[in-house]
Amino acid sequence: MERTSAKKKAEELAKYLRHERPDYNYLLALFQNLRAILDVEVTTKPKKLPYVPTEDEIKLYYQAVWESESNVKMQHVILIKTIIYTGARVSELIKIKLNDINFGECQIRINQGKGKKDRIVPFPKSFKESLALYVESIRCSGRKYLFESSWKKPYTDRGIRLILHKYTKIAGISTPISPHRLRHFLFTWLKKQGIDDALIQPYSGHESRQSLEIYSKLSLTEAQQEYEKVIGKFPI
């Protein structure tokens, strides 16, 4: 017997449920009970480990950016270093404003990140001068965001990905380097340096029940001290 399509069956069920004025929790409980009545087992797809670029690939990638002939090369250098030093998500990166940067503390404020939460991310002292020079150059032209196009509009998520993909091809790296893969590289690299998960947590924007209790007892200053100790060994 051929199954009714899921969409059509949902439309049929909606006729019976509409008078209940269901909300999300009601529907969740309804289908949990329905699954139990029909004896349907919960199946999950096996999680694949994310691809993390190697140090050699990161060096090769950065070299491709640095040696490019682009007239916006310096902006791209700053962009890639900002991603790789802070671990900011691309959706967070495109919203960073010049006023979000604290050069005194070597920190950037991420506003309304994942889960609508604000957080502070560090950048190394060695990056401070080049970032400050870049910010000063674009501030003079009346720009508000850290990364804007020549039309003085903030870059889009897609725009950032296209920039990164371009340099992946120039570097001759077979697996595309995406913003999220650069983020993975930073946190994997910090972990390899012996940095505790609870110290990485304030910067990653992740919350887990296992480390939340420890994380809540740690100060941002302690975390940044550990970050600064090892970031000098970073491959770029």
MARKOL-503186 format. One record per residue: x, y negated, z of N, C-alpha, C, O in turn. Coordinates in steps of 0.1 Angstrom, whole numbers, plus 5000, padded with zeros to 4 digits. Layout:
 n_px n_py n_pz ca_px ca_py ca_pz c_px c_py c_pz o_px o_py o_pz
    X    Y    Z     X     Y     Z    X    Y    Z    X    Y    Z
...
REM end
This chain:
 n_px n_py n_pz ca_px ca_py ca_pz c_px c_py c_pz o_px o_py o_pz
 5008 5012 5000  5000  5000  5000 5009 4987 5000 5018 4986 5008
 5006 4978 4991  5014  4966  4990 5010 4956 5001 4998 4954 5004
 5020 4951 5007  5018  4941  5018 5013 4928 5013 5016 4923 5002
 5005 4921 5021  5000  4908  5018 5013 4899 5021 5020 4901 5030
 5015 4889 5013  5026  4880  5015 5025 4873 5028 5014 4871 5033
 5036 4870 5034  5037  4864  5047 5029 4850 5047 5022 4847 5057
 5031 4843 5036  5024  4830  5036 5009 4831 5036 5002 4824 5043
 5004 4841 5028  4990  4843  5027 4984 4848 5040 4973 4844 5044
 4991 4857 5047  4987  4862  5060 4987 4851 5070 4978 4851 5079
 4996 4842 5069  4997  4831  5079 4985 4822 5077 4979 4817 5086
 4981 4820 5064  4969  4812  5061 4956 4818 5067 4947 4811 5072
 4955 4832 5066  4944  4839  5072 4943 4838 5087 4933 4835 5093
 4955 4839 5093  4956  4838  5108 4953 4824 5113 4947 4822 5123
 4957 4814 5104  4954  4800  5108 4940 4797 5110 4936 4789 5118
 4931 4804 5102  4917  4802  5103 4912 4806 5117 4903 4800 5122
 4917 4817 5122  4913  4822  5135 4919 4814 5147 4913 4813 5158
 4931 4808 5144  4938  4802  5155 4936 4787 5156 4938 4781 5167
 4931 4781 5145  4930  4766  5145 4921 4760 5157 4925 4750 5162
 4910 4767 5160  4902  4762  5171 4909 4763 5185 4904 4757 5194
 4920 4771 5186  4927  4772  5198 4936 4760 5200 4942 4758 5211
 4938 4752 5190  4948  4741  5190 4961 4746 5196 4966 4740 5205
 4967 4755 5189  4980  4761  5195 4992 4752 5194 4993 4744 5184
 5000 4752 5204  5013  4745  5204 5024 4756 5202 5021 4767 5200
 5036 4751 5202  5047  4760  5199 5048 4772 5209 5049 4784 5205
 5047 4769 5222  5048  4779  5232 5037 4789 5231 5039 4801 5234
 5025 4784 5228  5014  4794  5226 5016 4804 5215 5014 4816 5216
 5021 4798 5203  5024  4807  5192 5035 4817 5195 5035 4828 5191
 5045 4812 5202  5056  4820  5206 5052 4832 5215 5055 4843 5212
 5043 4829 5225  5038  4840  5233 5029 4849 5225 5029 4861 5227
 5021 4843 5216  5012  4851  5208 5019 4862 5200 5016 4874 5200
 5030 4857 5193  5037  4867  5184 5046 4876 5192 5049 4887 5187
 5050 4872 5204  5057  4882  5213 5048 4893 5217 5052 4905 5217
 5036 4890 5220  5026  4900  5224 5022 4908 5212 5021 4920 5213
 5021 4902 5200  5017  4909  5188 5028 4919 5184 5025 4930 5180
 5041 4915 5186  5052  4923  5183 5052 4936 5192 5055 4947 5188
 5049 4933 5205  5048  4945  5215 5037 4954 5211 5039 4966 5212
 5025 4949 5208  5013  4957  5204 5016 4966 5192 5013 4978 5191
 5023 4960 5182  5026  4967  5169 5039 4975 5170 5043 4982 5161
 5046 4974 5182  5058  4982  5185 5069 4978 5174 5075 4987 5168
 5071 4966 5172  5081  4961  5162 5093 4958 5170 5093 4949 5179
 5104 4964 5166  5117  4962  5172 5123 4948 5168 5122 4944 5156
 5130 4942 5177  5137  4930  5173 5150 4933 5167 5158 4941 5172
 5152 4928 5155  5165  4931  5147 5173 4918 5146 5167 4907 5144
 5185 4919 5147  5194  4907  5146 5205 4910 5136 5210 4921 5135
 5209 4900 5128  5219  4902  5119 5233 4901 5126 5235 4892 5135
 5242 4910 5122  5255  4909  5129 5262 4896 5126 5262 4891 5115
 5267 4889 5136  5274  4876  5135 5288 4878 5129 5296 4886 5134
 5291 4871 5118  5304  4871  5113 5313 4861 5119 5308 4850 5123
 5326 4864 5122  5335  4854  5127 5337 4843 5117 5338 4846 5105
 5337 4831 5121  5339  4820  5111 5353 4820 5106 5362 4824 5113
 5354 4816 5093  5367  4815  5087 5375 4803 5093 5369 4792 5094
 5387 4805 5098  5395  4794  5103 5408 4793 5095 5415 4803 5094
 5410 4781 5089  5422  4779  5081 5435 4782 5089 5435 4780 5102
 5445 4787 5083  5458  4789  5090 5466 4776 5091 5462 4766 5084
 5476 4776 5099  5484  4764  5101 5491 4760 5087 5492 4748 5084
 5495 4770 5080  5501  4768  5067 5491 4761 5057 5495 4752 5050
 5479 4766 5057  5469  4760  5049 5466 4745 5053 5464 4737 5044
 5465 4743 5066  5463  4729  5070 5474 4720 5066 5472 4709 5062
 5487 4724 5067  5498  4716  5063 5498 4714 5048 5500 4703 5043
 5494 4724 5040  5493  4723  5026 5482 4714 5022 5483 4706 5012
 5471 4715 5029  5459  4706  5026 5463 4692 5029 5460 4683 5021
 5469 4689 5040  5472  4675  5044 5482 4669 5034 5482 4657 5031
 5491 4678 5030  5502  4673  5020 5495 4669 5007 5499 4659 5001
 5484 4676 5003  5477  4673  4991 5470 4659 4992 5469 4651 4983
 5465 4656 5004  5459  4643  5007 5469 4632 5007 5467 4622 5000
 5480 4634 5014  5490  4624  5015 5497 4621 5002 5501 4609 5000
 5499 4631 4993  5505  4628  4981 5496 4624 4969 5500 4623 4958
 5483 4623 4972  5474  4619  4962 5476 4605 4957 5482 4597 4964
 5472 4603 4944  5473  4590  4938 5461 4581 4940 5460 4570 4934
 5451 4586 4948  5439  4579  4949 5441 4565 4955 5449 4563 4964
 5433 4555 4951  5434  4542  4956 5427 4541 4970 5428 4530 4976
 5421 4551 4974  5415  4552  4988 5422 4563 4996 5416 4568 5005
 5434 4565 4993  5442  4576  4999 5442 4574 5014 5440 4583 5022
 5445 4562 5019  5447  4559  5033 5434 4562 5040 5434 4567 5052
 5422 4558 5034  5410  4561  5040 5408 4576 5042 5403 4580 5052
 5411 4583 5032  5410  4598  5033 5419 4604 5043 5415 4614 5049
 5431 4599 5044  5440  4604  5054 5434 4602 5068 5434 4611 5077
 5429 4589 5071  5423  4586  5084 5411 4595 5086 5408 4600 5097
 5403 4597 5076  5390  4605  5077 5394 4619 5081 5388 4624 5090
 5403 4625 5074  5406  4639  5077 5413 4640 5091 5410 4650 5098
 5422 4631 5094  5428  4631  5107 5417 4629 5118 5418 4636 5129
 5408 4621 5116  5397  4619  5126 5389 4632 5128 5386 4635 5140
 5386 4638 5117  5378  4651  5119 5387 4661 5127 5382 4668 5136
 5399 4663 5122  5408  4673  5127 5413 4671 5142 5416 4680 5149
 5414 4658 5145  5418  4655  5159 5407 4655 5169 5409 4658 5181
 5395 4651 5165  5384  4649  5174 5374 4661 5174 5367 4664 5184
 5374 4669 5163  5364  4680  5162 5350 4675 5160 5340 4682 5162
 5348 4662 5155  5335  4657  5153 5328 4664 5142 5334 4667 5132
 5315 4666 5143  5307  4672  5132 5306 4662 5122 5306 4650 5124
 5304 4666 5109  5303  4656  5098 5291 4647 5100 5291 4635 5097
 5280 4652 5106  5268  4644  5109 5271 4633 5119 5264 4623 5120
 5281 4636 5128  5285  4626  5138 5295 4616 5132 5295 4605 5136
 5304 4622 5124  5315  4613  5118 5309 4602 5110 5314 4590 5111
 5299 4604 5102  5293  4594  5093 5286 4583 5101 5283 4572 5095
 5283 4585 5114  5276  4575  5122 5286 4567 5131 5281 4558 5139
 5299 4570 5131  5308  4563  5140 5310 4549 5135 5313 4546 5123
 5308 4539 5144  5309  4525  5141 5323 4520 5147 5328 4527 5156
 5328 4509 5142  5341  4504  5147 5340 4501 5162 5350 4503 5168
 5329 4497 5167  5328  4494  5181 5327 4506 5190 5328 4505 5202
 5326 4518 5183  5326  4531  5191 5340 4535 5195 5342 4545 5202
 5350 4528 5190  5364  4532  5192 5370 4525 5203 5370 4512 5204
 5376 4532 5213  5382  4526  5225 5397 4529 5223 5402 4539 5226
 5405 4519 5218  5419  4521  5216 5427 4521 5229 5437 4528 5229
 5422 4515 5239  5429  4515  5252 5430 4529 5258 5440 4533 5264
 5419 4536 5257  5418  4550  5262 5420 4561 5252 5420 4573 5255
 5422 4557 5239  5423  4566  5228 5411 4576 5227 5413 4588 5228
 5399 4570 5227  5387  4577  5227 5377 4572 5217 5377 4560 5213
 5368 4580 5212  5357  4576  5203 5344 4581 5209 5343 4592 5213
 5335 4572 5209  5322  4576  5214 5313 4581 5203 5311 4575 5193
 5308 4593 5205  5299  4600  5196 5285 4597 5201 5281 4602 5212
 5277 4590 5193  5263  4586  5198 5253 4596 5191 5253 4598 5179
 5244 4601 5199  5233  4610  5194 5239 4621 5186 5235 4623 5174
 5248 4629 5192  5253  4640  5185 5243 4652 5185 5231 4649 5186
 5248 4664 5183  5239  4675  5183 5231 4676 5196 5237 4674 5207
 5218 4678 5195  5210  4678  5207 5207 4665 5212 5202 4663 5223
 5209 4654 5204  5207  4640  5207 5215 4636 5219 5210 4627 5227
 5226 4642 5221  5235  4639  5233 5247 4630 5229 5252 4632 5218
 5250 4621 5237  5262  4613  5235 5274 4620 5242 5272 4627 5252
 5286 4618 5237  5298  4623  5243 5310 4615 5239 5309 4607 5230
 5321 4617 5246  5334  4610  5243 5344 4620 5237 5345 4631 5243
 5350 4617 5226  5361  4626  5221 5374 4619 5221 5374 4606 5219
 5385 4626 5223  5398  4619  5223 5405 4619 5209 5401 4627 5200
 5415 4610 5207  5424  4612  5196 5438 4609 5202 5439 4602 5212
 5448 4615 5196  5462  4614  5202 5467 4600 5201 5464 4592 5192
 5476 4597 5210  5482  4584  5210 5490 4581 5198 5492 4570 5193
 5496 4592 5192  5503  4591  5179 5495 4586 5168 5500 4581 5158
 5482 4588 5169  5472  4584  5158 5467 4569 5160 5461 4564 5151
 5470 4564 5172  5464  4551  5176 5468 4540 5166 5459 4532 5162
 5481 4539 5162  5486  4527  5154 5480 4528 5140 5475 4518 5135
 5480 4539 5134  5475  4540  5120 5460 4538 5120 5454 4532 5110
 5453 4543 5130  5438  4541  5131 5435 4527 5133 5426 4521 5127
 5443 4520 5142  5441  4506  5144 5443 4497 5132 5435 4488 5130
 5453 4500 5125  5456  4493  5112 5445 4494 5102 5441 4485 5096
 5440 4507 5101  5429  4509  5092 5416 4502 5096 5410 4495 5088
 5413 4502 5109  5401  4496  5114 5402 4481 5112 5392 4474 5108
 5414 4475 5114  5416  4461  5112 5414 4457 5098 5408 4446 5095
 5419 4465 5089  5417  4462  5074 5403 4462 5070 5399 4454 5061
 5395 4471 5075  5381  4472  5071 5372 4462 5078 5362 4458 5073
 5376 4459 5091  5368  4449  5099 5368 4436 5092 5358 4428 5092
 5380 4432 5086  5381  4419  5079 5372 4418 5067 5368 4407 5063
 5367 4430 5062  5358  4429  5050 5344 4430 5054 5335 4431 5046
 5341 4429 5067  5328  4429  5072 5321 4442 5074 5309 4443 5075
 5329 4453 5074  5323  4466  5075 5320 4470 5090 5327 4465 5099
 5310 4478 5092  5306  4482  5106 5309 4496 5109 5312 4499 5120
 5309 4505 5099  5311  4519  5101 5326 4522 5098 5332 4516 5090
 5330 4533 5105  5344  4537  5103 5347 4541 5089 5358 4539 5083
 5337 4548 5083  5339  4553  5069 5327 4549 5060 5316 4553 5062
 5331 4540 5051  5321  4534  5042 5326 4535 5028 5338 4536 5025
 5317 4536 5018  5320  4536  5004 5324 4522 5000 5323 4513 5007
 5328 4521 4987  5331  4508  4981 5319 4499 4981 5320 4487 4979
 5307 4504 4982  5294  4497  4982 5291 4492 4996 5280 4487 4999
 5300 4494 5006  5298  4491  5020 5286 4498 5026 5278 4492 5034
 5284 4511 5022  5274  4519  5028 5281 4531 5035 5291 4536 5030
 5276 4535 5046  5282  4547  5053 5282 4559 5044 5273 4561 5037
 5293 4566 5044  5294  4579  5037 5282 4588 5041 5278 4588 5052
 5278 4596 5032  5268  4606  5035 5275 4619 5038 5287 4621 5036
 5268 4628 5044  5273  4642  5047 5279 4648 5034 5290 4654 5034
 5271 4647 5023  5275  4653  5010 5288 4646 5005 5297 4652 5000
 5289 4633 5007  5301  4625  5003 5313 4630 5009 5324 4631 5003
 5313 4632 5022  5324  4637  5030 5328 4651 5025 5340 4654 5023
 5318 4660 5023  5321  4673  5018 5328 4673 5005 5337 4681 5002
 5324 4664 4996  5330  4664  4983 5344 4659 4983 5353 4664 4976
 5347 4650 4992  5361  4645  4994 5370 4657 4999 5380 4659 4993
 5365 4664 5009  5373  4675  5014 5375 4686 5003 5385 4692 5002
 5364 4689 4996  5365  4699  4985 5375 4696 4975 5382 4704 4969
 5375 4683 4971  5385  4678  4961 5399 4682 4965 5407 4687 4957
 5403 4679 4977  5416  4682  4982 5419 4697 4983 5431 4701 4983
 5409 4704 4986  5410  4719  4987 5415 4724 4973 5424 4732 4972
 5409 4719 4962  5413  4723  4949 5427 4718 4945 5435 4726 4939
 5430 4706 4949  5443  4700  4946 5454 4709 4953 5465 4711 4948
 5451 4713 4966  5461  4720  4974 5462 4735 4969 5471 4742 4973
 5453 4739 4961  5453  4753  4956 5449 4763 4966 5453 4775 4965
 5441 4759 4975  5436  4768  4986 5423 4775 4981 5414 4768 4977
 5422 4788 4982  5411  4795  4976 5398 4794 4984 5387 4793 4978
 5399 4793 4997  5387  4791  5005 5385 4777 5008 5393 4770 5014
 5373 4771 5004  5370  4757  5006 5372 4752 5021 5368 4759 5030
 5379 4741 5022  5381  4735  5035 5369 4725 5038 5367 4715 5031
 5360 4729 5047  5348  4721  5050 5351 4714 5063 5360 4717 5071
 5342 4704 5066  5344  4697  5079 5343 4706 5091 5350 4705 5101
 5334 4716 5090  5332  4725  5101 5344 4735 5103 5347 4739 5114
 5351 4738 5092  5363  4746  5093 5374 4739 5099 5383 4745 5106
 5375 4726 5097  5385  4718  5103 5382 4717 5118 5391 4717 5126
 5370 4716 5121  5365  4716  5136 5369 4729 5142 5374 4729 5153
 5366 4740 5135  5370  4753  5141 5385 4754 5143 5390 4760 5153
 5392 4749 5133  5407  4749  5134 5412 4742 5147 5420 4748 5154
 5407 4730 5150  5411  4723  5162 5408 4731 5174 5418 4733 5182
 5396 4736 5176  5393  4743  5189 5400 4756 5190 5403 4760 5201
 5402 4763 5179  5410  4776  5179 5424 4773 5183 5430 4780 5190
 5429 4762 5177  5443  4758  5179 5445 4754 5194 5455 4758 5200
 5436 4746 5200  5437  4742  5214 5437 4755 5223 5444 4756 5233
 5428 4764 5219  5427  4777  5227 5440 4784 5227 5444 4790 5237
 5446 4785 5215  5459  4792  5214 5470 4785 5222 5480 4792 5226
 5469 4772 5225  5478  4765  5233 5476 4768 5248 5483 4763 5256
 5466 4775 5251  5463  4779  5265 5453 4769 5272 5452 4770 5284
 5447 4760 5264  5437  4751  5270 5424 4759 5273 5419 4766 5265
 5420 4757 5286  5408  4764  5290 5395 4760 5283 5394 4748 5279
 5386 4769 5282  5373  4766  5275 5366 4754 5282 5360 4746 5275
 5367 4754 5295  5360  4743  5302 5366 4730 5300 5359 4720 5302
 5378 4729 5296  5385  4716  5292 5382 4712 5278 5381 4701 5275
 5380 4723 5269  5376  4720  5255 5362 4715 5254 5358 4707 5246
 5354 4720 5264  5339  4718  5263 5335 4704 5262 5326 4701 5254
 5341 4694 5269  5336  4680  5269 5337 4675 5254 5329 4665 5251
 5346 4680 5246  5348  4674  5233 5341 4682 5222 5337 4676 5212
 5338 4695 5225  5332  4703  5214 5317 4699 5212 5312 4701 5201
 5310 4694 5222  5296  4692  5221 5288 4704 5223 5275 4704 5220
 5294 4715 5227  5287  4728  5229 5283 4729 5244 5290 4723 5253
 5272 4736 5247  5269  4739  5260 5266 4754 5261 5259 4760 5253
 5273 4761 5271  5270  4775  5273 5268 4777 5288 5274 4770 5296
 5259 4786 5291  5256  4788  5305 5268 4793 5313 5269 4790 5325
 5277 4800 5306  5288  4806  5313 5298 4795 5318 5304 4797 5329
 5300 4785 5310  5310  4775  5314 5304 4762 5318 5312 4753 5322
 5291 4761 5318  5285  4748  5322 5288 4744 5336 5290 4732 5339
 5288 4754 5345  5290  4751  5359 5304 4746 5362 5306 4736 5369
 5314 4752 5355  5328  4748  5356 5330 4734 5350 5336 4726 5356
 5324 4733 5338  5325  4720  5330 5320 4708 5338 5326 4698 5338
 5309 4710 5346  5303  4699  5353 5312 4694 5364 5311 4683 5369
 5322 4703 5368  5331  4699  5379 5344 4692 5374 5352 4687 5382
 5346 4692 5361  5358  4687  5356 5356 4673 5351 5346 4669 5346
 5366 4664 5353  5365  4650  5349 5371 4649 5335 5379 4657 5331
 5366 4639 5328  5371  4637  5314 5386 4634 5314 5393 4637 5305
 5390 4627 5324  5405  4623  5325 5413 4636 5326 5424 4636 5319
 5410 4646 5333  5417  4658  5334 5418 4665 5321 5428 4670 5316
 5406 4665 5314  5406  4672  5301 5415 4665 5291 5422 4671 5283
 5414 4651 5291  5422  4644  5281 5437 4646 5284 5445 4645 5275
 5441 4647 5297  5455  4649  5300 5460 4662 5294 5471 4662 5289
 5452 4672 5295  5456  4685  5289 5457 4684 5274 5466 4690 5268
 5447 4677 5268  5447  4675  5253 5460 4668 5249 5466 4673 5239
 5464 4658 5256  5475  4650  5252 5488 4658 5253 5498 4655 5246
 5489 4667 5263  5501  4675  5265 5504 4684 5253 5516 4685 5249
 5494 4689 5246  5496  4698  5235 5495 4692 5221 5500 4698 5212
 5487 4681 5220  5484  4676  5207 5496 4671 5199 5496 4671 5187
 5507 4668 5207  5520  4665  5200 5526 4676 5191 5534 4673 5183
 5521 4688 5194  5526  4699  5186 5517 4703 5174 5520 4713 5167
 5507 4694 5172  5498  4697  5161 5505 4697 5148 5514 4689 5146
 5501 4706 5139  5508  4708  5126 5508 4697 5116 5515 4697 5106
 5500 4686 5118  5501  4674  5109 5503 4662 5117 5504 4651 5111
REM end
